[in-house]
Structures are given as C-alpha cells and as structure tokens.
C-alpha cells in the first residue's frame, strides 16, 4: 500500500475551511467528480456512505466511500468500499501557526 501526501496552504480561517470541507455538496469542488454528491442535507457524520461519480479518460464509474471518523475542526477519515480496495483518505486541518493553515490528505 502506498502513501500519498499533499499539502496546501489555505489562506482562510480554520472554521471557514472546515465548514466547507465537511459539507457533502461541496465535494465536487475539491474532488474531480462528474456531479455533486446528493442525498445529504447535513455535514458528514461517521457511518455515512457517499457515492462519488468519476470519469477516468473514457470510462465513467462510481466509487462508494464510508465516512469512518469525523474529528470536528481537525480531520475527516474516509474509506473506499470497493472490493479489494485498501485505500483510505484522511483530510486533516492543521491549526494556524507560524506557517499558516495547512490541509493534508
């Protein structure tokens, strides 16, 4: 299993960034999805299953993720439920410091 790390400096208050990331209807803005996530009228909670629709070159496919854990204003843990998939993703907000706020995936 490989690990990928991505960091981005986001120049916005941490609560504002968290409120954007935790809403399912915003996922298509920060993920390469073909359509917005539907069926939720609240922020993500542990136990939620989310179906994402993607396009990879010539193929359209769906992906189901399980929200494993939500630590408010800190992290969101997602697991891919595809058969044989061992991928999980953690979106983590680091508190502001001398280098500003960072988002890790």
VEXSEGU-339099 format. One line per 3 residues: number of its first residue (from 1); their letters; for each residue y, x, z of N, C-alpha, C. Coordinates in nm, 2 decimals, decimal comma. Each point is the difference from the previous one (the first is absolute). Layout:
NUM = a = Y X Z Y X Z Y X Z  ...
***
This chain:
1 = xxx = -0,12 0,08 0,00 0,12 -0,08 0,00 0,12 0,09 0,00  0,10 -0,03 -0,09 0,12 0,08 -0,01 0,11 -0,07 0,08  0,10 0,08 0,03 0,11 -0,05 0,07 0,13 0,03 -0,08
4 = xxx = 0,08 -0,10 -0,02 0,12 0,02 -0,07 0,11 -0,03 0,10  0,11 0,08 0,00 0,11 -0,03 0,08 0,13 0,00 -0,08  0,08 -0,10 0,02 0,12 -0,02 -0,07 0,11 -0,02 0,11
7 = xxx = 0,11 0,06 -0,02 0,11 -0,01 0,09 0,13 -0,04 -0,08  0,07 -0,09 0,06 0,13 -0,04 -0,07 0,11 -0,02 0,11  0,11 0,06 -0,02 0,11 -0,03 0,09 0,07 -0,13 -0,04
10 = xxx = 0,01 -0,09 0,09 0,06 -0,13 -0,02 0,13 0,00 0,08  0,11 -0,01 -0,06 0,13 -0,01 0,07 0,04 -0,14 0,03  -0,08 -0,06 0,10 0,03 -0,13 0,05 -0,05 -0,01 0,14
13 = xxx = 0,05 -0,09 0,08 -0,04 -0,01 0,14 -0,15 -0,03 0,01  -0,07 0,06 0,09 -0,15 -0,02 0,01 -0,03 -0,15 0,01  0,06 -0,08 0,08 -0,04 -0,14 0,01 0,02 -0,07 -0,14
16 = xxx = 0,09 0,03 -0,08 0,02 -0,06 -0,13 -0,11 0,04 -0,09  -0,04 0,13 0,00 -0,11 0,05 -0,08 -0,13 -0,07 0,04  -0,03 -0,01 0,13 -0,12 -0,07 0,05 0,00 -0,14 -0,05
19 = xxx = 0,10 -0,07 0,02 0,01 -0,15 -0,04 -0,03 -0,01 -0,15  0,04 0,09 -0,08 -0,03 0,00 -0,14 -0,15 0,02 -0,03  -0,06 0,11 0,06 -0,14 0,04 -0,02 -0,10 -0,10 0,05
22 = xxx = 0,03 -0,07 0,11 -0,10 -0,09 0,06 -0,01 -0,13 -0,07  0,09 -0,03 -0,09 0,00 -0,13 -0,07 -0,09 0,01 -0,13  -0,11 -0,08 -0,01 -0,08 0,01 -0,11 0,07 -0,03 -0,14
25 = xxx = 0,10 -0,09 0,00 0,07 -0,03 -0,12 0,08 0,12 -0,06  0,01 0,11 0,08 0,07 0,12 -0,05 -0,09 0,11 -0,05  -0,13 -0,02 0,01 -0,10 0,10 -0,04 0,02 0,05 -0,14
28 = xxx = 0,03 -0,10 -0,09 0,01 0,04 -0,14 0,12 0,09 -0,03  0,09 0,01 0,09 0,12 0,09 -0,01 -0,04 0,14 0,02  -0,09 0,03 0,10 -0,04 0,13 0,04 -0,14 0,04 -0,04
31 = xxx = -0,07 -0,09 -0,07 -0,13 0,03 -0,05 0,00 -0,04 -0,15  -0,08 0,06 -0,09 0,00 -0,03 -0,14 -0,09 -0,12 -0,03  0,05 -0,12 0,04 -0,08 -0,12 -0,02 0,05 -0,08 -0,12
34 = xxx = -0,08 -0,08 -0,06 0,04 -0,08 -0,11 0,06 -0,13 0,04  -0,01 -0,04 0,12 0,06 -0,12 0,05 0,01 0,00 0,15  0,10 -0,07 0,06 0,02 0,01 0,14 -0,12 -0,06 0,08
37 = xxx = -0,02 0,04 0,12 -0,10 -0,05 0,09 0,04 -0,14 0,04  -0,09 -0,10 -0,01 0,03 -0,14 0,03 -0,09 -0,05 0,12  0,04 -0,11 0,06 -0,08 -0,06 0,10 0,03 0,03 0,14
40 = xxx = 0,11 0,08 0,02 0,04 0,03 0,14 0,14 -0,05 0,02  0,03 -0,05 0,11 0,14 -0,04 0,04 0,04 0,06 0,13  -0,06 0,12 0,03 0,03 0,07 0,12 -0,03 0,15 -0,03
43 = xxx = 0,04 0,09 0,09 -0,03 0,14 -0,01 -0,15 0,02 0,01  -0,05 0,12 -0,04 -0,14 0,04 0,01 -0,04 0,00 0,15  -0,13 -0,04 0,02 -0,06 0,00 0,13 -0,14 0,06 -0,01
46 = xxx = -0,05 0,07 0,10 -0,13 0,05 0,00 -0,10 -0,11 -0,04  -0,10 0,03 -0,09 -0,09 -0,10 -0,04 0,03 -0,07 -0,13  0,12 0,02 -0,05 0,04 -0,06 -0,13 -0,07 0,06 -0,11
49 = xxx = -0,04 -0,07 -0,10 -0,06 0,05 -0,12 0,10 -0,03 -0,12  0,03 0,10 -0,07 0,10 -0,01 -0,11 -0,06 0,04 -0,13  0,02 -0,08 -0,10 -0,05 0,03 -0,13 0,12 0,05 -0,09
52 = xxx = -0,02 0,12 -0,05 0,10 0,06 -0,09 -0,05 0,00 -0,14  0,08 -0,02 -0,09 -0,03 0,00 -0,15 0,07 0,12 -0,06  -0,08 0,08 -0,07 0,05 0,12 -0,06 -0,04 0,01 -0,15
55 = xxx = 0,07 0,09 -0,07 -0,04 0,03 -0,14 -0,01 0,15 0,00  -0,11 0,05 -0,04 -0,03 0,14 -0,02 -0,02 0,02 -0,15  0,09 0,06 -0,07 0,00 0,02 -0,14 -0,03 -0,13 -0,08
58 = xxx = -0,13 -0,03 -0,04 -0,03 -0,11 -0,07 -0,08 -0,11 0,08  -0,02 0,02 0,12 -0,08 -0,08 0,08 0,08 -0,07 0,12  -0,02 -0,13 0,01 0,06 -0,07 0,12 -0,11 -0,02 0,10
61 = xxx = 0,03 0,02 0,12 -0,10 -0,02 0,11 0,07 -0,03 0,13  -0,08 -0,06 0,09 0,05 -0,03 0,13 -0,06 0,09 0,11  0,07 0,01 0,11 -0,04 0,08 0,11 0,03 -0,08 0,13
64 = xxx = -0,10 0,00 0,09 0,01 -0,07 0,12 0,02 0,10 0,11  0,11 -0,02 0,08 0,02 0,09 0,11 0,00 -0,08 0,13  -0,05 0,07 0,11 0,00 -0,06 0,13 0,10 0,07 0,08
67 = xxx = 0,09 -0,08 0,07 0,10 0,06 0,09 -0,08 0,02 0,13  -0,02 0,13 0,03 -0,08 0,04 0,12 0,08 0,00 0,13  0,12 0,05 -0,02 0,08 0,02 0,12 0,15 0,00 -0,03
70 = xxx = 0,08 -0,06 0,08 0,14 0,00 -0,02 0,06 0,04 0,14  0,07 0,11 -0,01 0,08 0,05 0,12 0,14 -0,02 -0,03  0,07 -0,10 0,05 0,13 -0,04 -0,03 0,10 0,12 0,00
73 = xxx = 0,08 0,01 -0,11 0,10 0,11 -0,02 -0,06 0,14 0,00  -0,13 0,01 -0,02 -0,06 0,13 -0,01 -0,10 0,02 -0,11  -0,10 -0,09 -0,01 -0,10 0,02 -0,11 -0,07 -0,13 -0,04
76 = xxx = -0,06 0,01 -0,12 -0,08 -0,11 -0,06 -0,12 0,06 -0,06  -0,12 -0,04 0,05 -0,13 0,06 -0,05 -0,07 -0,10 -0,09  -0,03 0,04 -0,12 -0,07 -0,08 -0,10 -0,13 0,06 -0,04
79 = xxx = -0,11 -0,08 -0,02 -0,13 0,05 -0,05 -0,03 -0,07 -0,13  -0,05 0,07 -0,10 -0,05 -0,05 -0,12 -0,14 -0,06 0,02  -0,02 -0,13 -0,04 -0,13 -0,07 0,03 -0,09 0,00 -0,12
82 = xxx = 0,03 0,08 -0,11 -0,08 0,01 -0,11 -0,13 0,06 0,03  -0,12 -0,04 -0,06 -0,13 0,06 0,04 0,00 0,15 -0,03  -0,04 0,07 0,09 -0,01 0,15 -0,01 0,13 0,07 0,02
85 = xxx = 0,11 -0,07 0,02 0,13 0,06 0,02 0,01 0,05 0,14  0,05 0,12 0,02 0,02 0,06 0,13 0,14 0,03 0,02  0,09 -0,07 -0,07 0,14 0,03 0,01 0,07 -0,09 0,10
88 = xxx = 0,09 0,07 0,07 0,09 -0,08 0,09 0,14 0,06 -0,02  0,10 -0,07 0,04 0,13 0,05 -0,01 0,08 -0,03 0,12  0,08 0,09 0,05 0,08 -0,02 0,11 0,15 0,02 -0,04
91 = xxx = 0,08 -0,10 0,01 0,14 0,02 -0,02 0,07 0,02 0,14  0,06 0,11 0,02 0,05 0,03 0,13 0,15 0,04 -0,01  0,08 -0,06 0,08 0,14 0,02 0,01 0,02 0,10 0,12
94 = xxx = 0,07 0,11 -0,03 0,03 0,09 0,11 0,14 -0,02 0,05  0,02 0,00 0,13 0,13 -0,03 0,05 0,11 0,10 -0,05  0,12 -0,04 0,00 0,11 0,08 -0,05 0,01 0,13 0,09
97 = xxx = 0,03 0,10 -0,06 0,02 0,13 0,08 0,09 0,08 -0,08  -0,01 0,13 0,02 0,09 0,09 -0,07 -0,01 0,00 -0,15  -0,12 -0,05 -0,05 -0,03 0,00 -0,15 0,01 -0,14 -0,05
100 = xxx = 0,03 -0,10 0,08 0,01 -0,14 -0,05 -0,13 -0,07 0,01  -0,01 -0,12 -0,06 -0,12 -0,08 0,01 -0,09 0,04 -0,12  -0,13 0,00 0,03 -0,09 0,04 -0,11 -0,11 -0,11 0,00
103 = xxx = -0,05 -0,03 -0,12 -0,11 -0,09 -0,02 -0,12 0,08 -0,05  -0,11 -0,01 0,07 -0,12 0,07 -0,04 -0,10 -0,10 -0,04  -0,08 0,04 -0,10 -0,11 -0,08 -0,05 -0,13 0,09 0,00
***
